[in-house]
Amino acid sequence: MSLLTIGSVAYDSIKTPFGSADKALGGSASYFSLSASYFSRPSIVAVVGEDFKPEDEKILAEKNIDLTGLQKTAGKTFAWGGQYSFDMNSRTTLFTELGVFENFKPELTEDHKKSEYIFLGNIHPSLQLEVLSQITSPKLVGLDTMNFWIEKALDDLKKVLAQIDILIINDSEARELSKEHNLIKAAKIILGMMKTGFGRGVPSATEGTPPPTLIIKRGEYGLLMFNGESIFNLPGYPLEDVADPTGAGDSFAGGFMGYLAKTDDISQASLKQACVAGSVMASFCVENLTTVRLQNLRDEDIQKRMENFKHLTHFELN
């Protein structure tokens, strides 16, 4: 099934206790699409400047990512720099240069408008609404946001939440959005904001179409998925080495949405499997700096880690 993402393609400069990278390919749409490409063919809608290097475009193109929506305009590509502490759980932003991203207006082709699986990346909620209004028959719409939009554009954000199926945010964002510290209570409040969710009358390919779904990412501790009265708790994949957490959340979203688009199955069981796929892709992402690890995976690597996840979480009651 067709998969479309709207977000940023950027240049990241990263410093960690275990290495550094300068002006490397980054941005939410890059991480998302590279991750999703192992399951389905994603399309990107994003903007880059005249400094965007052909070799970086080639990285995306060689993963069979549709770049017809990658706008190129005069100016500099969005750039971000960050430095991580030794525990890799906290980071300091060194600089943010919006460049051409500051005036980004998503332009959708006619094919984009017909996409069935949509992921609205971390951009202003008003732009997310604008994109969503152009999609003709979406089967599933996922959304990412951040604390900044919760604080600065809450009214627009609530309008978007009422029109989506899946919200993927981290625990601090969930607490701020709900104004509730306990994540179970927070989830109930946020799901109440998601009034529509899977309710546009589009037939599902499977039985058991789920209600609106909230996924709360908890970093190395895994995730919680809420829909209806159901709670699914998936641990983080245990890793010996973590080189760079940048893009892990976007990689999760790419694996999650890519898996659903591949199977065209939005049942409760498939959502759980998609959480595993997303978690596996995020675990690969953090093993090297920037997007490097996502560029060089084999299908058998992904399958093996998904099988490992099954063994890690399986148990039987006597």
C-alpha positions as a Markdown table, in Angstrom:
| # | Residue | x | y | z |
|---|---|---|---|---|
| 1 | Met | 0.0 | 0.0 | 0.0 |
| 2 | Ser | 1.1 | 3.6 | -0.6 |
| 3 | Leu | 2.9 | 5.3 | 2.3 |
| 4 | Leu | 3.5 | 9.0 | 2.5 |
| 5 | Thr | 5.5 | 11.0 | 5.0 |
| 6 | Ile | 5.8 | 14.8 | 5.5 |
| 7 | Gly | 8.7 | 16.1 | 7.5 |
| 8 | Ser | 12.3 | 17.4 | 7.4 |
| 9 | Val | 15.3 | 16.4 | 5.4 |
| 10 | Ala | 18.3 | 18.0 | 7.2 |
| 11 | Tyr | 21.9 | 18.1 | 8.0 |
| 12 | Asp | 22.8 | 16.9 | 11.5 |
| 13 | Ser | 26.0 | 17.6 | 13.4 |
| 14 | Ile | 26.3 | 15.1 | 16.3 |
| 15 | Lys | 28.6 | 14.8 | 19.3 |
| 16 | Thr | 28.4 | 11.8 | 21.6 |
| 17 | Pro | 30.9 | 10.3 | 24.0 |
| 18 | Phe | 31.5 | 7.6 | 21.4 |
| 19 | Gly | 32.0 | 9.6 | 18.2 |
| 20 | Ser | 30.9 | 12.6 | 16.2 |
| 21 | Ala | 29.5 | 13.5 | 12.7 |
| 22 | Asp | 29.4 | 16.8 | 10.9 |
| 23 | Lys | 26.7 | 17.8 | 8.4 |
| 24 | Ala | 25.4 | 14.2 | 7.9 |
| 25 | Leu | 22.1 | 13.3 | 6.4 |
| 26 | Gly | 19.4 | 13.6 | 9.0 |
| 27 | Gly | 15.9 | 15.0 | 9.5 |
| 28 | Ser | 12.6 | 13.2 | 10.5 |
| 29 | Ala | 11.7 | 12.3 | 6.9 |
| 30 | Ser | 15.1 | 10.8 | 6.2 |
| 31 | Tyr | 15.1 | 8.5 | 9.3 |
| 32 | Phe | 11.4 | 7.6 | 8.7 |
| 33 | Ser | 11.8 | 6.8 | 5.0 |
| 34 | Leu | 15.0 | 4.9 | 5.4 |
| 35 | Ser | 13.5 | 2.7 | 8.1 |
| 36 | Ala | 10.2 | 2.2 | 6.2 |
| 37 | Ser | 11.9 | 1.3 | 3.0 |
| 38 | Tyr | 12.7 | -2.2 | 4.3 |
| 39 | Phe | 9.0 | -2.9 | 4.4 |
| 40 | Ser | 7.4 | -0.8 | 1.7 |
| 41 | Arg | 8.1 | 2.1 | -0.7 |
| 42 | Pro | 7.7 | 5.4 | 1.1 |
| 43 | Ser | 7.2 | 8.8 | -0.5 |
| 44 | Ile | 8.7 | 11.9 | 1.0 |
| 45 | Val | 7.3 | 15.5 | 1.0 |
| 46 | Ala | 10.0 | 17.8 | 2.3 |
| 47 | Val | 12.2 | 20.7 | 1.3 |
| 48 | Val | 16.0 | 21.1 | 0.9 |
| 49 | Gly | 18.3 | 23.9 | -0.1 |
| 50 | Glu | 20.7 | 24.4 | -2.9 |
| 51 | Asp | 23.5 | 23.0 | -0.7 |
| 52 | Phe | 21.9 | 19.6 | -0.5 |
| 53 | Lys | 24.4 | 17.2 | -1.9 |
| 54 | Pro | 23.7 | 14.8 | -4.8 |
| 55 | Glu | 25.3 | 11.9 | -2.8 |
| 56 | Asp | 22.8 | 12.4 | 0.0 |
| 57 | Glu | 19.9 | 12.4 | -2.4 |
| 58 | Lys | 21.4 | 9.2 | -3.9 |
| 59 | Ile | 21.3 | 7.5 | -0.4 |
| 60 | Leu | 17.6 | 8.0 | -0.3 |
| 61 | Ala | 17.0 | 7.1 | -4.0 |
| 62 | Glu | 18.9 | 3.9 | -3.8 |
| 63 | Lys | 16.5 | 2.7 | -1.1 |
| 64 | Asn | 13.7 | 3.0 | -3.6 |
| 65 | Ile | 12.3 | 6.0 | -1.8 |
| 66 | Asp | 10.0 | 8.2 | -3.9 |
| 67 | Leu | 11.5 | 11.7 | -4.0 |
| 68 | Thr | 9.1 | 13.4 | -6.3 |
| 69 | Gly | 7.9 | 15.5 | -3.4 |
| 70 | Leu | 11.4 | 16.6 | -2.3 |
| 71 | Gln | 11.3 | 20.3 | -3.1 |
| 72 | Lys | 14.6 | 22.1 | -3.9 |
| 73 | Thr | 14.8 | 25.8 | -3.4 |
| 74 | Ala | 17.3 | 28.6 | -3.0 |
| 75 | Gly | 18.8 | 28.8 | 0.4 |
| 76 | Lys | 20.3 | 26.4 | 2.9 |
| 77 | Thr | 19.0 | 23.0 | 4.0 |
| 78 | Phe | 17.7 | 22.8 | 7.6 |
| 79 | Ala | 20.6 | 22.1 | 9.9 |
| 80 | Trp | 20.7 | 20.9 | 13.6 |
| 81 | Gly | 23.6 | 20.3 | 16.0 |
| 82 | Gly | 23.4 | 18.3 | 19.3 |
| 83 | Gln | 25.6 | 16.9 | 22.0 |
| 84 | Tyr | 24.7 | 13.9 | 24.2 |
| 85 | Ser | 25.7 | 13.3 | 27.7 |
| 86 | Phe | 27.6 | 10.1 | 28.7 |
| 87 | Asp | 24.4 | 8.2 | 29.7 |
| 88 | Met | 22.9 | 9.1 | 26.2 |
| 89 | Asn | 19.6 | 10.0 | 27.8 |
| 90 | Ser | 20.0 | 13.8 | 27.7 |
| 91 | Arg | 21.2 | 16.1 | 25.0 |
| 92 | Thr | 22.0 | 19.7 | 24.5 |
| 93 | Thr | 21.0 | 21.5 | 21.3 |
| 94 | Leu | 24.1 | 23.4 | 20.0 |
| 95 | Phe | 22.4 | 25.1 | 17.1 |
| 96 | Thr | 19.3 | 25.1 | 14.9 |
| 97 | Glu | 19.3 | 26.7 | 11.5 |
| 98 | Leu | 15.9 | 26.4 | 9.9 |
| 99 | Gly | 17.1 | 27.6 | 6.4 |
| 100 | Val | 14.5 | 26.8 | 3.7 |
| 101 | Phe | 12.5 | 24.7 | 6.2 |
| 102 | Glu | 11.3 | 28.0 | 7.9 |
| 103 | Asn | 9.0 | 28.7 | 5.0 |
| 104 | Phe | 8.2 | 25.1 | 4.0 |
| 105 | Lys | 4.8 | 24.7 | 2.4 |
| 106 | Pro | 4.1 | 21.0 | 1.6 |
| 107 | Glu | 3.3 | 20.4 | -2.1 |
| 108 | Leu | 1.4 | 17.2 | -2.8 |
| 109 | Thr | 1.2 | 15.6 | -6.2 |
| 110 | Glu | -2.0 | 13.9 | -7.4 |
| 111 | Asp | -0.4 | 10.5 | -6.5 |
| 112 | His | 0.5 | 11.8 | -3.0 |
| 113 | Lys | -3.1 | 12.8 | -2.5 |
| 114 | Lys | -4.2 | 9.3 | -3.2 |
| 115 | Ser | -1.9 | 7.8 | -0.5 |
| 116 | Glu | -3.6 | 5.4 | 1.9 |
| 117 | Tyr | -1.1 | 5.3 | 4.7 |
| 118 | Ile | 0.0 | 8.8 | 5.9 |
| 119 | Phe | 2.5 | 9.9 | 8.5 |
| 120 | Leu | 2.5 | 13.5 | 9.5 |
| 121 | Gly | 6.0 | 14.3 | 10.8 |
| 122 | Asn | 6.9 | 16.8 | 13.4 |
| 123 | Ile | 6.0 | 20.1 | 11.7 |
| 124 | His | 3.6 | 22.9 | 12.7 |
| 125 | Pro | 0.1 | 21.5 | 13.3 |
| 126 | Ser | -1.4 | 24.0 | 10.8 |
| 127 | Leu | 0.7 | 22.4 | 8.1 |
| 128 | Gln | -0.3 | 18.9 | 9.2 |
| 129 | Leu | -3.9 | 20.0 | 8.9 |
| 130 | Glu | -3.3 | 21.5 | 5.4 |
| 131 | Val | -1.7 | 18.2 | 4.2 |
| 132 | Leu | -4.5 | 16.1 | 5.7 |
| 133 | Ser | -7.1 | 18.2 | 4.0 |
| 134 | Gln | -5.6 | 17.2 | 0.6 |
| 135 | Ile | -5.6 | 13.5 | 1.1 |
| 136 | Thr | -8.6 | 11.9 | -0.6 |
| 137 | Ser | -9.1 | 8.5 | 1.0 |
| 138 | Pro | -6.7 | 7.8 | 3.8 |
| 139 | Lys | -6.9 | 4.4 | 5.4 |
| 140 | Leu | -4.6 | 5.2 | 8.3 |
| 141 | Val | -3.1 | 8.5 | 9.5 |
| 142 | Gly | -0.3 | 8.6 | 12.0 |
| 143 | Leu | 1.1 | 11.8 | 13.7 |
| 144 | Asp | 4.2 | 12.9 | 15.5 |
| 145 | Thr | 4.5 | 16.2 | 17.5 |
| 146 | Met | 6.7 | 17.7 | 20.2 |
| 147 | Asn | 6.6 | 19.8 | 23.3 |
| 148 | Phe | 7.1 | 23.0 | 21.4 |
| 149 | Trp | 3.9 | 22.6 | 19.4 |
| 150 | Ile | 2.0 | 21.5 | 22.6 |
| 151 | Glu | 3.1 | 24.8 | 24.2 |
| 152 | Lys | 2.8 | 27.1 | 21.2 |
| 153 | Ala | 0.1 | 25.7 | 18.9 |
| 154 | Leu | -2.2 | 23.6 | 21.1 |
| 155 | Asp | -5.5 | 24.7 | 19.4 |
| 156 | Asp | -4.3 | 23.6 | 16.0 |
| 157 | Leu | -2.8 | 20.4 | 17.5 |
| 158 | Lys | -6.1 | 19.4 | 19.0 |
| 159 | Lys | -7.8 | 19.9 | 15.6 |
| 160 | Val | -5.3 | 17.5 | 14.0 |
| 161 | Leu | -5.7 | 15.0 | 16.9 |
| 162 | Ala | -9.4 | 14.8 | 16.2 |
| 163 | Gln | -8.7 | 13.6 | 12.6 |
| 164 | Ile | -6.0 | 11.0 | 13.1 |
| 165 | Asp | -5.8 | 7.3 | 13.9 |
| 166 | Ile | -2.4 | 6.9 | 15.6 |
| 167 | Leu | -0.4 | 9.3 | 17.7 |
| 168 | Ile | 3.3 | 8.5 | 18.5 |
| 169 | Ile | 4.9 | 10.6 | 21.2 |
| 170 | Asn | 7.3 | 10.2 | 24.1 |
| 171 | Asp | 6.4 | 10.1 | 27.7 |
| 172 | Ser | 7.3 | 13.7 | 28.5 |
| 173 | Glu | 5.1 | 14.9 | 25.6 |
| 174 | Ala | 2.3 | 12.7 | 26.8 |
| 175 | Arg | 2.5 | 14.2 | 30.2 |
| 176 | Glu | 2.6 | 17.8 | 29.0 |
| 177 | Leu | -0.3 | 17.3 | 26.5 |
| 178 | Ser | -2.5 | 15.6 | 29.1 |
| 179 | Lys | -1.3 | 17.6 | 32.1 |
| 180 | Glu | -1.2 | 14.3 | 33.9 |
| 181 | His | 1.9 | 12.6 | 35.3 |
| 182 | Asn | 0.6 | 9.0 | 35.4 |
| 183 | Leu | 0.9 | 7.6 | 31.8 |
| 184 | Ile | -2.2 | 5.4 | 32.1 |
| 185 | Lys | -4.4 | 8.4 | 33.1 |
| 186 | Ala | -2.6 | 10.5 | 30.5 |
| 187 | Ala | -3.4 | 8.1 | 27.8 |
| 188 | Lys | -7.1 | 8.2 | 28.6 |
| 189 | Ile | -7.1 | 12.0 | 28.3 |
| 190 | Ile | -5.2 | 12.0 | 25.0 |
| 191 | Leu | -7.4 | 9.3 | 23.5 |
| 192 | Gly | -10.4 | 11.5 | 24.3 |
| 193 | Met | -8.9 | 14.1 | 22.1 |
| 194 | Met | -8.7 | 11.7 | 19.2 |
| 195 | Lys | -12.4 | 11.6 | 18.4 |
| 196 | Thr | -12.3 | 10.1 | 14.9 |
| 197 | Gly | -9.6 | 7.5 | 14.6 |
| 198 | Phe | -10.2 | 4.7 | 12.1 |
| 199 | Gly | -13.6 | 6.2 | 11.7 |
| 200 | Arg | -13.7 | 7.6 | 8.1 |
| 201 | Gly | -15.7 | 4.8 | 6.7 |
| 202 | Val | -12.8 | 3.3 | 4.8 |
| 203 | Pro | -13.1 | -0.5 | 4.8 |
| 204 | Ser | -10.3 | -2.4 | 6.6 |
| 205 | Ala | -8.5 | -5.3 | 4.9 |
| 206 | Thr | -9.0 | -7.3 | 8.1 |
| 207 | Glu | -11.5 | -7.9 | 10.8 |
| 208 | Gly | -11.0 | -6.2 | 14.2 |
| 209 | Thr | -10.4 | -2.6 | 13.1 |
| 210 | Pro | -9.0 | -0.9 | 16.3 |
| 211 | Pro | -10.1 | 2.3 | 17.9 |
| 212 | Pro | -7.8 | 5.4 | 18.1 |
| 213 | Thr | -4.4 | 4.4 | 19.2 |
| 214 | Leu | -1.7 | 6.1 | 21.3 |
| 215 | Ile | 1.9 | 4.9 | 21.4 |
| 216 | Ile | 4.0 | 6.4 | 24.2 |
| 217 | Lys | 7.7 | 5.9 | 23.6 |
| 218 | Arg | 9.8 | 5.4 | 26.8 |
| 219 | Gly | 13.3 | 5.3 | 25.3 |
| 220 | Glu | 15.4 | 2.4 | 26.4 |
| 221 | Tyr | 12.5 | 1.1 | 28.5 |
| 222 | Gly | 10.3 | 0.4 | 25.4 |
| 223 | Leu | 6.8 | 1.6 | 24.8 |
| 224 | Leu | 3.2 | 1.5 | 25.9 |
| 225 | Met | 0.4 | 1.2 | 23.3 |
| 226 | Phe | -3.1 | 2.2 | 24.2 |
| 227 | Asn | -6.4 | 1.7 | 22.3 |
| 228 | Gly | -9.8 | 1.2 | 23.8 |
| 229 | Glu | -9.4 | -0.8 | 27.0 |
| 230 | Ser | -6.3 | -2.5 | 25.7 |
| 231 | Ile | -2.7 | -1.7 | 26.9 |
| 232 | Phe | 0.3 | -3.3 | 25.2 |
| 233 | Asn | 3.7 | -3.0 | 26.9 |
| 234 | Leu | 6.8 | -3.8 | 24.8 |
| 235 | Pro | 10.3 | -3.6 | 26.3 |
| 236 | Gly | 13.2 | -1.9 | 24.6 |
| 237 | Tyr | 15.5 | -4.2 | 22.7 |
| 238 | Pro | 18.6 | -4.9 | 24.8 |
| 239 | Leu | 21.8 | -3.6 | 23.1 |
| 240 | Glu | 25.4 | -3.7 | 24.2 |
| 241 | Asp | 26.4 | -0.6 | 22.2 |
| 242 | Val | 24.5 | 2.6 | 21.7 |
| 243 | Ala | 26.4 | 5.1 | 19.5 |
| 244 | Asp | 23.7 | 7.8 | 18.8 |
| 245 | Pro | 20.1 | 8.0 | 19.8 |
| 246 | Thr | 19.3 | 10.7 | 17.2 |
| 247 | Gly | 16.4 | 9.6 | 14.9 |
| 248 | Ala | 15.4 | 6.6 | 17.0 |
| 249 | Gly | 11.8 | 7.8 | 17.3 |
| 250 | Asp | 11.5 | 8.6 | 13.6 |
| 251 | Ser | 13.0 | 5.2 | 12.8 |
| 252 | Phe | 10.4 | 3.6 | 15.1 |
| 253 | Ala | 7.6 | 5.4 | 13.2 |
| 254 | Gly | 9.1 | 4.4 | 9.9 |
| 255 | Gly | 9.3 | 0.7 | 10.8 |
| 256 | Phe | 5.8 | 0.8 | 12.4 |
| 257 | Met | 4.1 | 2.5 | 9.5 |
| 258 | Gly | 6.1 | 0.6 | 6.8 |
| 259 | Tyr | 5.1 | -2.7 | 8.3 |
| 260 | Leu | 1.4 | -1.7 | 8.4 |
| 261 | Ala | 1.5 | -0.5 | 4.8 |
| 262 | Lys | 3.2 | -3.7 | 3.7 |
| 263 | Thr | 0.6 | -6.0 | 5.4 |
| 264 | Asp | -2.3 | -3.7 | 4.8 |
| 265 | Asp | -3.6 | -4.9 | 8.1 |
| 266 | Ile | -4.7 | -2.6 | 10.9 |
| 267 | Ser | -6.0 | -5.2 | 13.3 |
| 268 | Gln | -5.0 | -5.2 | 16.9 |
| 269 | Ala | -2.6 | -8.1 | 16.3 |
| 270 | Ser | -1.0 | -6.3 | 13.4 |
| 271 | Leu | -0.5 | -3.1 | 15.4 |
| 272 | Lys | 1.4 | -5.2 | 18.0 |
| 273 | Gln | 3.6 | -6.7 | 15.3 |
| 274 | Ala | 4.2 | -3.3 | 13.9 |
| 275 | Cys | 5.4 | -2.1 | 17.3 |
| 276 | Val | 8.0 | -4.8 | 17.2 |
| 277 | Ala | 9.0 | -3.9 | 13.7 |
| 278 | Gly | 9.4 | -0.3 | 14.7 |
| 279 | Ser | 11.3 | -1.1 | 17.8 |
| 280 | Val | 13.7 | -3.3 | 15.8 |
| 281 | Met | 14.4 | -0.5 | 13.3 |
| 282 | Ala | 15.0 | 2.0 | 16.2 |
| 283 | Ser | 17.4 | -0.5 | 17.8 |
| 284 | Phe | 19.4 | -0.7 | 14.6 |
| 285 | Cys | 19.4 | 3.1 | 14.2 |
| 286 | Val | 21.1 | 3.8 | 17.5 |
| 287 | Glu | 24.0 | 1.4 | 16.8 |
| 288 | Asn | 25.8 | 3.9 | 14.6 |
| 289 | Leu | 26.0 | 7.7 | 14.1 |
| 290 | Thr | 23.2 | 9.5 | 12.2 |
| 291 | Thr | 21.5 | 7.4 | 9.5 |
| 292 | Val | 24.5 | 5.2 | 8.7 |
| 293 | Arg | 23.2 | 2.0 | 10.2 |
| 294 | Leu | 19.8 | 2.3 | 8.4 |
| 295 | Gln | 21.6 | 2.6 | 5.1 |
| 296 | Asn | 23.2 | -0.8 | 5.4 |
| 297 | Leu | 20.8 | -3.3 | 6.7 |
| 298 | Arg | 19.9 | -6.7 | 5.2 |
| 299 | Asp | 16.4 | -8.2 | 5.4 |
| 300 | Glu | 17.8 | -11.2 | 7.3 |
| 301 | Asp | 19.2 | -8.9 | 9.9 |
| 302 | Ile | 15.7 | -7.4 | 10.5 |
| 303 | Gln | 14.0 | -10.8 | 10.5 |
| 304 | Lys | 16.5 | -12.2 | 13.0 |
| 305 | Arg | 16.1 | -9.4 | 15.4 |
| 306 | Met | 12.3 | -9.6 | 15.2 |
| 307 | Glu | 12.6 | -13.3 | 16.0 |
| 308 | Asn | 14.8 | -12.4 | 18.9 |
| 309 | Phe | 12.2 | -10.0 | 20.2 |
| 310 | Lys | 9.6 | -12.8 | 20.2 |
| 311 | His | 11.9 | -15.0 | 22.3 |
| 312 | Leu | 12.7 | -12.2 | 24.7 |
| 313 | Thr | 9.0 | -11.5 | 25.4 |
| 314 | His | 7.5 | -15.0 | 25.3 |
| 315 | Phe | 6.4 | -16.9 | 28.4 |
| 316 | Glu | 3.8 | -19.4 | 29.3 |
| 317 | Leu | 1.6 | -19.6 | 32.4 |
| 318 | Asn | 1.3 | -23.0 | 34.1 |
